[in-house]
Amino acid sequence: MEVIPAIDLLGGKCVRLYQGDYDQAQVFGEDPVSMAQHWVDQGATRLHLVDLDGAKDGKPVNHDVIGAIAQTLSIPVQVGGGLRDRAQVVHLLERGVERVILGTIAVEQPQLVESLCREFPQKIVVGIDARDGRVATRGWLEISEVSAIELGQTMESHGAAAIIYTDIQRDGTLQGPNMPALREMAEALTIPVIASGGVSSLTDLLSLLALEPVGIQGVIVGRAIYTGAVNLKEAVAAVGNGRLQDVFTDISSSQFA
């Protein structure tokens, strides 16, 4: 299972929000490029970037920083936040971003997402951010009536390469992932699901590893690696190569039901 460090960009700085609240942003670094390289040095095989300004404003804002990171790193970078049209997607791909993450337009313009998936195979990932099972849009500032599971199935049929599933109420809280919701999402789809939100310890990562057989193929880790609650190098060694998987696959499914 791939362990993916997150860098959330707000005002050109590395921050973490609490439950998606922009008023509760904590700064963890002034230099995102250096931070990105630090995670590479710790063993990261992919980096997850979120343009928080872009998500709120509806258009990319931190594109210069994102471009610098994508062109500097030796590992693939995936980026989301404020991507609402084809030109924005193309701009990021041309700057060296490997995969783009679409969120709001998956709800508001699903046909555009389908078109982009056809034009850029395996380059389009859909981020589904949910509160109480309903999809949030526009930087988590609005809650739609769309079911997270239904949106995931629709995006799979449209050709999305993967789904990133975030439980907003767990994000930035270090309270552990929403295991039942993640299992439900993974079992409803055949494309990979990447877990996001709430990871607080190596134990959480090992619990997610038990869901790898049903489709959880990656996990995004944010606040926990910045506070030191999770050591990225140790996490990659323990979870990334899957050598502990056999120990945890016998955990009863009822634990997550």
C-alpha positions as CSV (number, residue, x, y, z in Angstrom):
1,M,0.0,0.0,0.0
2,E,1.4,3.3,-1.0
3,V,1.9,5.9,1.8
4,I,1.5,9.4,0.2
5,P,2.6,12.5,2.1
6,A,0.3,15.5,1.7
7,I,1.4,19.1,1.3
8,D,-1.5,21.5,1.6
9,L,-0.7,25.0,0.1
10,L,-2.3,28.1,1.5
11,G,-0.7,31.5,0.8
12,G,2.4,29.7,-0.6
13,K,3.0,27.9,2.7
14,C,2.6,24.3,3.9
15,V,-0.4,24.2,6.2
16,R,-2.9,21.7,7.7
17,L,-6.6,22.5,8.3
18,Y,-8.8,21.0,11.0
19,Q,-11.9,19.4,9.5
20,G,-11.4,21.6,6.4
21,D,-11.8,24.8,8.3
22,Y,-9.7,27.6,6.7
23,D,-9.9,29.5,10.0
24,Q,-8.0,26.7,11.7
25,A,-5.0,26.5,9.5
26,Q,-1.7,25.6,11.1
27,V,1.5,26.5,9.3
28,F,4.1,23.7,9.2
29,G,6.6,25.1,6.7
30,E,7.4,28.3,4.8
31,D,9.2,26.5,1.8
32,P,7.0,23.9,0.1
33,V,9.7,22.8,-2.3
34,S,12.1,22.0,0.6
35,M,9.3,20.2,2.4
36,A,8.5,18.1,-0.6
37,Q,12.2,17.1,-1.0
38,H,12.2,16.2,2.7
39,W,9.4,13.7,2.2
40,V,11.3,12.2,-0.8
41,D,14.4,11.8,1.4
42,Q,12.2,9.9,3.9
43,G,11.1,7.4,1.3
44,A,8.0,8.8,-0.3
45,T,7.2,7.3,-3.7
46,R,4.5,9.9,-4.5
47,L,3.4,13.3,-3.3
48,H,-0.1,14.7,-2.8
49,L,-0.5,18.5,-3.3
50,V,-3.6,20.5,-2.6
51,D,-4.0,24.1,-3.6
52,L,-6.3,25.2,-0.8
53,D,-6.5,28.8,-2.2
54,G,-7.5,27.3,-5.5
55,A,-10.1,25.1,-4.0
56,K,-11.7,28.1,-2.3
57,D,-11.4,30.5,-5.2
58,G,-12.3,28.1,-8.0
59,K,-9.1,28.5,-9.9
60,P,-5.5,27.4,-9.4
61,V,-3.5,29.9,-7.2
62,N,-0.3,28.2,-6.1
63,H,0.6,27.0,-9.6
64,D,4.2,28.4,-9.5
65,V,5.0,26.5,-6.3
66,I,3.3,23.4,-7.7
67,G,5.3,23.6,-10.9
68,A,8.5,24.0,-9.0
69,I,7.8,21.0,-6.9
70,A,6.8,18.8,-9.9
71,Q,9.9,19.8,-11.8
72,T,12.3,19.4,-8.8
73,L,11.2,16.0,-7.4
74,S,12.2,12.6,-8.7
75,I,8.9,11.1,-7.8
76,P,5.4,11.6,-9.3
77,V,3.2,14.3,-8.0
78,Q,-0.6,14.5,-8.0
79,V,-2.4,17.8,-7.5
80,G,-5.9,19.0,-6.7
81,G,-7.7,22.1,-5.7
82,G,-9.7,24.5,-7.9
83,L,-9.4,22.6,-11.1
84,R,-12.6,23.5,-12.9
85,D,-11.8,23.4,-16.7
86,R,-9.7,21.6,-19.3
87,A,-7.1,24.4,-19.6
88,Q,-6.2,24.2,-15.9
89,V,-5.8,20.5,-16.2
90,V,-3.6,20.8,-19.3
91,H,-1.5,23.5,-17.7
92,L,-0.6,21.2,-14.7
93,L,0.2,18.2,-16.9
94,E,2.5,20.3,-19.0
95,R,4.3,21.5,-15.9
96,G,5.2,17.9,-14.9
97,V,2.3,16.9,-12.7
98,E,1.6,13.2,-13.2
99,R,-2.1,13.1,-12.1
100,V,-4.7,15.8,-11.5
101,I,-7.4,15.4,-8.9
102,L,-10.9,16.7,-9.8
103,G,-13.5,17.3,-7.1
104,T,-16.1,20.0,-7.5
105,I,-16.6,19.4,-11.3
106,A,-17.2,15.7,-10.7
107,V,-20.5,16.9,-9.1
108,E,-21.2,19.9,-11.2
109,Q,-19.8,18.9,-14.6
110,P,-19.5,15.1,-14.8
111,Q,-19.5,15.1,-18.6
112,L,-16.4,17.3,-18.6
113,V,-14.7,14.7,-16.2
114,E,-15.7,11.9,-18.6
115,S,-14.2,13.8,-21.5
116,L,-10.9,14.5,-19.7
117,C,-10.6,10.8,-18.6
118,R,-10.9,9.8,-22.3
119,E,-8.4,12.5,-23.4
120,F,-5.9,11.8,-20.6
121,P,-6.1,8.1,-19.7
122,Q,-4.8,7.3,-16.2
123,K,-4.1,11.0,-15.5
124,I,-7.5,11.9,-13.9
125,V,-8.2,11.0,-10.3
126,V,-11.4,12.0,-8.7
127,G,-11.4,13.3,-5.1
128,I,-14.5,12.6,-3.2
129,D,-14.7,14.6,0.0
130,A,-17.6,13.7,2.2
131,R,-19.4,14.7,5.3
132,D,-21.9,12.2,6.7
133,G,-21.8,10.3,3.3
134,R,-22.6,13.4,1.2
135,V,-20.1,15.0,-1.2
136,A,-18.7,18.4,-0.3
137,T,-17.6,20.8,-3.0
138,R,-15.9,24.2,-3.4
139,G,-13.1,23.7,-0.9
140,W,-15.5,21.8,1.4
141,L,-17.5,25.0,1.9
142,E,-20.7,23.5,0.4
143,I,-22.4,20.1,1.0
144,S,-24.3,18.6,-1.9
145,E,-27.1,16.0,-1.9
146,V,-24.9,13.6,-3.9
147,S,-24.0,10.3,-2.3
148,A,-20.3,9.6,-2.1
149,I,-20.8,6.0,-3.2
150,E,-23.0,6.9,-6.1
151,L,-20.5,9.6,-7.3
152,G,-17.6,7.0,-7.0
153,Q,-19.5,4.6,-9.2
154,T,-20.3,7.2,-11.8
155,M,-16.7,8.4,-11.9
156,E,-15.5,4.8,-12.3
157,S,-17.9,4.4,-15.3
158,H,-16.5,7.7,-16.7
159,G,-12.9,6.3,-16.7
160,A,-11.3,7.8,-13.5
161,A,-8.0,6.2,-12.7
162,A,-8.7,6.2,-9.0
163,I,-10.8,7.7,-6.2
164,I,-9.4,9.6,-3.3
165,Y,-11.9,9.3,-0.5
166,T,-11.7,11.9,2.4
167,D,-13.9,12.0,5.4
168,I,-14.0,15.7,6.2
169,Q,-14.9,15.1,9.9
170,R,-11.7,13.0,10.3
171,D,-9.4,15.2,8.3
172,G,-6.7,16.9,10.4
173,T,-8.1,15.4,13.6
174,L,-5.7,12.5,14.2
175,Q,-8.8,10.4,15.3
176,G,-8.2,7.6,12.9
177,P,-9.7,6.8,9.4
178,N,-13.4,6.1,8.9
179,M,-12.9,2.4,8.3
180,P,-16.5,1.5,7.6
181,A,-16.9,4.2,5.0
182,L,-13.6,3.3,3.3
183,R,-14.5,-0.4,3.1
184,E,-17.9,0.5,1.7
185,M,-16.4,2.7,-1.0
186,A,-13.7,0.2,-1.9
187,E,-16.1,-2.7,-2.2
188,A,-18.4,-0.6,-4.4
189,L,-15.7,0.0,-7.0
190,T,-13.1,-1.9,-9.0
191,I,-10.7,1.0,-9.5
192,P,-8.2,1.8,-6.7
193,V,-9.3,3.8,-3.7
194,I,-6.9,6.0,-1.8
195,A,-7.8,6.7,1.8
196,S,-7.4,10.2,3.3
197,G,-8.2,11.8,6.6
198,G,-7.6,11.0,10.2
199,V,-4.5,8.9,10.2
200,S,-2.8,9.3,13.6
201,S,-0.4,6.3,14.0
202,L,1.3,3.3,12.4
203,T,-1.5,1.3,13.9
204,D,-4.0,3.2,11.7
205,L,-1.9,2.4,8.6
206,L,-1.7,-1.2,9.5
207,S,-5.5,-1.3,9.9
208,L,-5.8,0.2,6.4
209,L,-3.4,-2.4,5.1
210,A,-6.0,-5.0,6.1
211,L,-8.3,-3.3,3.6
212,E,-5.9,-3.6,0.7
213,P,-7.5,-6.8,-0.6
214,V,-10.8,-5.0,-1.1
215,G,-9.2,-2.1,-3.0
216,I,-7.5,0.4,-0.6
217,Q,-4.3,0.8,-2.5
218,G,-2.9,4.0,-1.0
219,V,-3.2,6.3,2.0
220,I,-2.6,10.0,2.2
221,V,-1.0,11.2,5.4
222,G,-0.9,14.8,6.5
223,R,-0.9,16.2,10.0
224,A,0.5,13.0,11.6
225,I,3.8,13.2,9.7
226,Y,4.2,16.9,10.5
227,T,3.6,16.4,14.2
228,G,5.8,13.3,14.4
229,A,2.9,11.0,15.3
230,V,3.9,9.0,12.3
231,N,7.5,8.6,11.1
232,L,7.2,8.4,7.3
233,K,10.4,6.3,6.8
234,E,9.1,3.7,9.3
235,A,5.6,3.8,7.8
236,V,6.9,3.2,4.2
237,A,9.0,0.3,5.5
238,A,6.2,-1.3,7.4
239,V,3.3,-0.7,5.1
240,G,4.6,0.3,1.7
241,N,6.2,-3.0,0.9
242,G,3.3,-5.0,2.3
243,R,5.5,-7.4,4.3
244,L,3.3,-7.2,7.3
245,Q,0.1,-7.7,5.4
246,D,-0.2,-11.4,6.3
247,V,-0.3,-10.5,9.9
248,F,-3.3,-8.3,9.5
249,T,-5.4,-9.8,6.7
250,D,-7.0,-12.1,9.3
251,I,-8.6,-9.2,11.2
252,S,-12.3,-9.9,11.2
253,S,-14.3,-8.0,8.6
254,S,-16.8,-7.3,11.4
255,Q,-14.3,-4.9,13.0
256,F,-14.9,-2.5,10.2
257,A,-18.5,-3.2,9.5
